[in-house]
Amino acid sequence: MSDPVLRLQSITRIYQSDAEPLTVLSGASLTLQRGEIVALVAPSGSGKSTLLHSAGLLERPDGGEVFIEAQQAGSLSDDARTKLRLQKIGFVYQFHHLLPEFTALENITVPQMVAGVPEAQANKRSLALLEKFGLAARASHLPGKLSGGEKQRVAIARALANRPALLLADEPTGNLDVATSNLVFDELLRVVRSENAAALIATHHPDLAARMDRQVRLQDGALIQLS
């Protein structure tokens, strides 16, 4: 078997405050293989965003280690971590965070060009992703002309643009109504599987969690296997 896409080894994260230190993560461990979609079940305030930020190399844990495709991240410089994140990791947040002055196509193309992909090749990849998400006809639309569900699908396509080995999503449909949420989530799962990426998706909705390959719960700072 190939190396895991993501391995979290006893991650600890402690925030300092005026009162006393707040331990958010305490020995959290997880292994995620390519092609595997895992639900991170956690209520608000439990530390799920901190876990995702640690896994995505946006924060340095206070203890433990993060491995991305066997690359140990803890000893890397900030520049090297940024490069690894750009090459290997895609993020989707609850709110789309699209650039309002750019079209749907441009929002997906720009991250690829930042990564060094030629514009023509980036546009081709962007159009293919928009097609996968049923948005080819909306390629030239600015975010202000898109529905909430369409914006989030563009955001997911943008996260997948550089063919990341790992997709991290923090309540990616939490800002949508139930019907739109189900539609967007179906398309997210379908496209992530077709891209053969590994995904860790935080959600507090049991029905969405049940549609993934397995579930882990963040509880008292540690990860517990549910299914």
VOPAGU-2260 file (C-alpha; in pm, 1 decimal, decimal comma):
REM VOPAGU-2260
SITE   aa  ch    i         X         Y         Z
SITE  MET   A    0       0,0       0,0       0,0
SITE  SER   A    1     124,0     351,3     -79,0
SITE  ASP   A    2     196,9     607,3     190,3
SITE  PRO   A    3    -109,7     772,2     346,5
SITE  VAL   A    4    -202,6    1108,8     199,0
SITE  LEU   A    5    -245,1    1246,3     550,8
SITE  ARG   A    6    -112,0    1121,1     880,7
SITE  LEU   A    7    -173,4    1312,2    1199,4
SITE  GLN   A    8      39,2    1178,3    1481,6
SITE  SER   A    9     -62,3    1277,9    1835,2
SITE  ILE   A   10    -141,3    1639,0    1747,6
SITE  THR   A   11    -161,0    1879,5    2042,4
SITE  ARG   A   12    -267,4    2242,8    2015,0
SITE  ILE   A   13    -272,4    2478,1    2312,3
SITE  TYR   A   14    -380,6    2840,2    2299,9
SITE  GLN   A   15    -243,8    3080,4    2556,5
SITE  SER   A   16    -485,1    3319,7    2724,2
SITE  ASP   A   17    -477,1    3569,4    3006,9
SITE  ALA   A   18    -658,6    3325,5    3235,1
SITE  GLU   A   19    -503,4    2986,1    3167,6
SITE  PRO   A   20    -386,5    2779,4    2868,8
SITE  LEU   A   21    -669,0    2628,2    2661,5
SITE  THR   A   22    -595,8    2280,5    2526,3
SITE  VAL   A   23    -796,0    2236,1    2204,8
SITE  LEU   A   24    -626,9    1926,4    2061,9
SITE  SER   A   25    -477,2    1656,7    2280,5
SITE  GLY   A   26    -315,2    1363,4    2104,8
SITE  ALA   A   27    -535,0    1371,9    1793,3
SITE  SER   A   28    -427,0    1102,4    1544,4
SITE  LEU   A   29    -565,0    1009,6    1202,0
SITE  THR   A   30    -454,4     833,0     884,0
SITE  LEU   A   31    -620,3     907,0     550,8
SITE  GLN   A   32    -556,7     713,6     227,7
SITE  ARG   A   33    -593,4     838,5    -128,4
SITE  GLY   A   34    -949,0     794,2    -253,3
SITE  GLU   A   35   -1089,4     789,6     100,8
SITE  ILE   A   36   -1353,6    1040,3     212,2
SITE  VAL   A   37   -1380,1    1075,4     589,8
SITE  ALA   A   38   -1634,9    1271,0     791,4
SITE  LEU   A   39   -1506,3    1476,5    1081,1
SITE  VAL   A   40   -1801,7    1493,4    1318,2
SITE  ALA   A   41   -1765,6    1770,4    1571,2
SITE  PRO   A   42   -1991,1    2031,8    1731,2
SITE  SER   A   43   -1906,0    2399,6    1709,0
SITE  GLY   A   44   -1627,6    2499,3    1944,9
SITE  SER   A   45   -1478,7    2150,1    1969,5
SITE  GLY   A   46   -1162,8    2234,0    1774,9
SITE  LYS   A   47   -1248,3    2104,2    1427,2
SITE  SER   A   48   -1122,8    2419,1    1254,0
SITE  THR   A   49    -800,2    2399,4    1453,5
SITE  LEU   A   50    -759,7    2035,2    1349,6
SITE  LEU   A   51    -818,3    2118,8     983,2
SITE  HIS   A   52    -578,6    2413,7    1000,8
SITE  SER   A   53    -312,9    2191,5    1155,7
SITE  ALA   A   54    -368,9    1920,9     892,4
SITE  GLY   A   55    -357,4    2183,3     619,5
SITE  LEU   A   56     -32,2    2336,9     746,2
SITE  LEU   A   57    -197,9    2668,6     826,0
SITE  GLU   A   58    -106,4    2632,3    1193,9
SITE  ARG   A   59     186,4    2460,0    1359,3
SITE  PRO   A   60      78,6    2220,1    1635,3
SITE  ASP   A   61     239,7    2249,7    1976,4
SITE  GLY   A   62     306,1    1876,9    1980,8
SITE  GLY   A   63     287,2    1579,7    1746,0
SITE  GLU   A   64     354,3    1570,2    1373,4
SITE  VAL   A   65     174,4    1613,9    1041,4
SITE  PHE   A   66     279,0    1403,3     741,6
SITE  ILE   A   67     158,2    1483,6     388,9
SITE  GLU   A   68     230,1    1187,4     160,4
SITE  ALA   A   69     511,1    1084,5     398,7
SITE  GLN   A   70     659,6    1436,4     399,1
SITE  GLN   A   71     718,6    1541,5     759,3
SITE  ALA   A   72     590,2    1897,9     783,5
SITE  GLY   A   73     700,1    2002,5    1130,3
SITE  SER   A   74    1063,6    2066,2    1043,3
SITE  LEU   A   75     988,4    2255,6     722,2
SITE  SER   A   76    1034,9    2631,0     691,2
SITE  ASP   A   77     728,7    2849,9     644,5
SITE  ASP   A   78     811,7    2886,1     273,1
SITE  ALA   A   79     844,0    2509,0     230,3
SITE  ARG   A   80     515,4    2453,2     413,4
SITE  THR   A   81     345,7    2705,4     185,8
SITE  LYS   A   82     483,1    2529,2    -122,5
SITE  LEU   A   83     370,3    2187,8       5,5
SITE  ARG   A   84      25,2    2325,7      84,9
SITE  LEU   A   85      -5,3    2477,7    -262,1
SITE  GLN   A   86      99,1    2153,9    -431,2
SITE  LYS   A   87     -82,9    1896,2    -221,0
SITE  ILE   A   88    -377,7    2050,2     -32,8
SITE  GLY   A   89    -711,1    2207,1    -129,4
SITE  PHE   A   90    -943,4    2390,9     110,0
SITE  VAL   A   91   -1319,1    2447,8     110,3
SITE  TYR   A   92   -1480,1    2665,9     374,6
SITE  GLN   A   93   -1842,0    2721,1     481,0
SITE  PHE   A   94   -1839,5    3053,4     296,6
SITE  HIS   A   95   -1711,4    3047,7     -59,5
SITE  HIS   A   96   -1460,8    3337,9     -37,2
SITE  LEU   A   97   -1462,8    3383,7    -415,3
SITE  LEU   A   98   -1287,8    3690,1    -557,2
SITE  PRO   A   99   -1584,6    3913,2    -653,1
SITE  GLU   A  100   -1410,1    4088,6    -942,5
SITE  PHE   A  101   -1322,1    3760,9   -1116,6
SITE  THR   A  102   -1552,1    3532,0   -1313,4
SITE  ALA   A  103   -1622,0    3173,8   -1208,1
SITE  LEU   A  104   -1363,8    3058,3   -1461,8
SITE  GLU   A  105   -1102,8    3307,7   -1341,8
SITE  ASN   A  106   -1156,5    3215,0    -977,3
SITE  ILE   A  107   -1052,7    2859,4   -1063,7
SITE  THR   A  108    -777,9    2957,3   -1307,1
SITE  VAL   A  109    -588,7    3203,9   -1084,1
SITE  PRO   A  110    -473,0    2949,3    -820,0
SITE  GLN   A  111    -332,3    2731,2   -1097,5
SITE  MET   A  112    -138,9    3020,1   -1248,1
SITE  VAL   A  113      -2,6    3107,9    -903,4
SITE  ALA   A  114     124,2    2748,4    -892,3
SITE  GLY   A  115     300,3    2800,6   -1225,7
SITE  VAL   A  116      48,9    2642,5   -1465,6
SITE  PRO   A  117      34,1    2816,6   -1806,9
SITE  GLU   A  118    -286,8    3015,2   -1858,3
SITE  ALA   A  119    -417,9    2807,0   -2149,0
SITE  GLN   A  120    -367,0    2483,1   -1955,8
SITE  ALA   A  121    -522,9    2636,5   -1644,2
SITE  ASN   A  122    -828,4    2752,8   -1838,8
SITE  LYS   A  123    -872,6    2405,6   -1985,6
SITE  ARG   A  124    -862,8    2248,4   -1638,5
SITE  SER   A  125   -1102,8    2513,7   -1503,6
SITE  LEU   A  126   -1355,3    2451,7   -1778,6
SITE  ALA   A  127   -1335,5    2076,1   -1719,5
SITE  LEU   A  128   -1408,7    2125,7   -1348,4
SITE  LEU   A  129   -1696,9    2362,5   -1419,0
SITE  GLU   A  130   -1836,2    2097,0   -1653,5
SITE  LYS   A  131   -1808,3    1832,7   -1379,7
SITE  PHE   A  132   -2004,5    2056,5   -1144,8
SITE  GLY   A  133   -2268,0    2140,9   -1405,2
SITE  LEU   A  134   -2154,8    2502,8   -1428,5
SITE  ALA   A  135   -2005,7    2527,0   -1778,3
SITE  ALA   A  136   -2273,4    2778,0   -1880,1
SITE  ARG   A  137   -2181,5    2999,3   -1583,0
SITE  ALA   A  138   -1808,3    3023,6   -1658,5
SITE  SER   A  139   -1819,3    3394,2   -1752,1
SITE  HIS   A  140   -2043,8    3498,8   -1462,3
SITE  LEU   A  141   -1915,7    3703,4   -1170,3
SITE  PRO   A  142   -1990,0    3562,4    -821,8
SITE  GLY   A  143   -2256,5    3829,1    -770,6
SITE  LYS   A  144   -2457,1    3668,5   -1052,1
SITE  LEU   A  145   -2436,0    3315,0    -908,0
SITE  SER   A  146   -2666,7    3146,9    -656,4
SITE  GLY   A  147   -2533,7    3035,5    -318,2
SITE  GLY   A  148   -2507,2    2675,8    -433,3
SITE  GLU   A  149   -2331,7    2775,9    -753,6
SITE  LYS   A  150   -2078,7    2986,8    -563,3
SITE  GLN   A  151   -1996,9    2696,6    -334,3
SITE  ARG   A  152   -1954,4    2459,6    -626,8
SITE  VAL   A  153   -1710,8    2706,3    -784,9
SITE  ALA   A  154   -1525,2    2720,5    -451,5
SITE  ILE   A  155   -1498,9    2341,8    -445,2
SITE  ALA   A  156   -1378,2    2338,2    -806,3
SITE  ARG   A  157   -1117,1    2600,5    -713,6
SITE  ALA   A  158    -996,9    2382,3    -424,6
SITE  LEU   A  159    -951,7    2091,3    -666,2
SITE  ALA   A  160    -792,3    2297,4    -943,0
SITE  ASN   A  161    -431,4    2203,7    -867,1
SITE  ARG   A  162    -517,9    1833,6    -834,9
SITE  PRO   A  163    -447,7    1819,1    -460,5
SITE  ALA   A  164    -383,9    1485,3    -299,3
SITE  LEU   A  165    -580,5    1608,1       3,5
SITE  LEU   A  166    -904,0    1807,2      23,5
SITE  LEU   A  167    -997,5    1963,4     357,0
SITE  ALA   A  168   -1348,6    2103,1     397,6
SITE  ASP   A  169   -1494,1    2287,7     696,3
SITE  GLU   A  170   -1875,2    2265,5     690,5
SITE  PRO   A  171   -1873,6    2315,2     310,5
SITE  THR   A  172   -2254,6    2318,5     281,1
SITE  GLY   A  173   -2334,1    2472,2     619,1
SITE  ASN   A  174   -2443,2    2802,7     466,8
SITE  LEU   A  175   -2692,2    2647,9     223,2
SITE  ASP   A  176   -3054,9    2540,9     249,9
SITE  VAL   A  177   -3123,4    2168,8     283,0
SITE  ALA   A  178   -3210,2    2099,5     -81,2
SITE  THR   A  179   -2912,3    2295,6    -216,5
SITE  SER   A  180   -2684,5    2144,0      47,3
SITE  ASN   A  181   -2774,4    1791,7     -64,2
SITE  LEU   A  182   -2716,2    1879,6    -430,0
SITE  VAL   A  183   -2379,4    2042,9    -367,2
SITE  PHE   A  184   -2269,6    1763,0    -135,4
SITE  ASP   A  185   -2361,2    1497,2    -391,8
SITE  GLU   A  186   -2149,9    1675,2    -650,8
SITE  LEU   A  187   -1863,5    1725,9    -406,3
SITE  LEU   A  188   -1847,5    1353,0    -329,7
SITE  ARG   A  189   -1880,3    1256,1    -696,0
SITE  VAL   A  190   -1603,8    1487,0    -816,5
SITE  VAL   A  191   -1366,0    1413,5    -527,0
SITE  ARG   A  192   -1399,9    1042,6    -603,8
SITE  SER   A  193   -1343,1    1101,1    -975,2
SITE  GLU   A  194   -1028,6    1300,0    -890,6
SITE  ASN   A  195    -911,9    1017,9    -657,7
SITE  ALA   A  196    -830,6    1267,2    -382,7
SITE  ALA   A  197    -840,7    1198,4     -10,7
SITE  ALA   A  198   -1086,2    1420,5     175,6
SITE  LEU   A  199   -1151,5    1513,1     537,3
SITE  ILE   A  200   -1486,5    1689,7     559,6
SITE  ALA   A  201   -1612,1    1847,5     881,2
SITE  THR   A  202   -1987,0    1838,5     932,0
SITE  HIS   A  203   -2233,2    1834,2    1217,7
SITE  HIS   A  204   -2506,7    1677,6    1002,1
SITE  PRO   A  205   -2537,8    1299,7    1068,1
SITE  ASP   A  206   -2703,2    1235,1     730,9
SITE  LEU   A  207   -2413,5    1391,7     539,9
SITE  ALA   A  208   -2156,5    1213,2     756,1
SITE  ALA   A  209   -2325,8     879,1     687,7
SITE  ARG   A  210   -2266,6     919,8     312,8
SITE  MET   A  211   -1888,3     920,1     352,8
SITE  ASP   A  212   -1657,9     619,9     379,5
SITE  ARG   A  213   -1615,5     645,4     754,7
SITE  GLN   A  214   -1660,6     885,0    1042,9
SITE  VAL   A  215   -1434,8    1014,4    1317,7
SITE  ARG   A  216   -1546,2    1229,2    1609,9
SITE  LEU   A  217   -1339,8    1501,3    1772,2
SITE  GLN   A  218   -1399,2    1460,9    2143,7
SITE  ASP   A  219   -1199,5    1609,8    2431,0
SITE  GLY   A  220    -924,9    1699,8    2186,9
SITE  ALA   A  221    -879,2    1347,1    2049,4
SITE  LEU   A  222   -1017,6    1165,8    1744,2
SITE  ILE   A  223   -1243,0     865,4    1799,2
SITE  GLN   A  224   -1331,5     624,0    1518,6
SITE  LEU   A  225   -1710,9     594,6    1480,0
SITE  SER   A  226   -1755,1     378,9    1171,1
